[in-house]
Amino acid sequence: MTRRALVAAGLTLSLLALPAAGYSERRGSSESKESATGTGVTLYEVSERVTFDPDDAGVILRNATSPLLGFAELGTPLCPTILLASFPQMTRCSVIALGSDNVSTVTGRGAVVGTFDIVINAPGNSTVHVPDLPVISGTFSGEIDLSLAVLHHVPLGSIAGAFTIRRWTRTASQPSPRCPSRERSDCPSGSTTSAES
């Protein structure tokens, strides 16, 4: 099969799978109980914009920005069980994100930063609509390891770092935690690792 045919087949499968995210809050299956990383969060690239530039030492850096789509397991910091008060049928949370990285083409590792939203279906959306109403928003940063992808052409990577919840939108039947500053101990934040393919 030619490379062009493989790309077309991959895009077709992606288009068939993405609408399933629209009702992720109500879906529950045995495979959704564990994420690919064991941390409760799995993200997939939707698309990507890549450029290549040399750094000061002459190493070529792969600079990329990508919208991401994935899921956080219920009971994790990015999908707290308090959301069940408003959405009792929820089994996991939909996550959308925008990440940027600078990865060495020699090691496959580099820095990553981005923003994320935990989203639900907005009122009036059909059950198959992609979730689009943010209920939790924040930022993440850390180290991305794309060594398998860059050095061995295996489309898998991981992020080790930290995230901070910057905004928690109150819904009709749930209290809203107060998070005026990052220093407050009652504001959710933590370390995370997420997979992308």
Beta strands, then each sheet from edge to edge (+ up, - down):
strand 1: 41-45
strand 2: 49-54
strand 3: 60-73
strand 4: 92-104
strand 5: 109-120
strand 6: 133-145
strand 7: 157-168
strand 8: 189-196
sheet 1: 1+ 3- 2+
sheet 2: 1+ 3- 4+ 5- 6+ 7- 8+
end
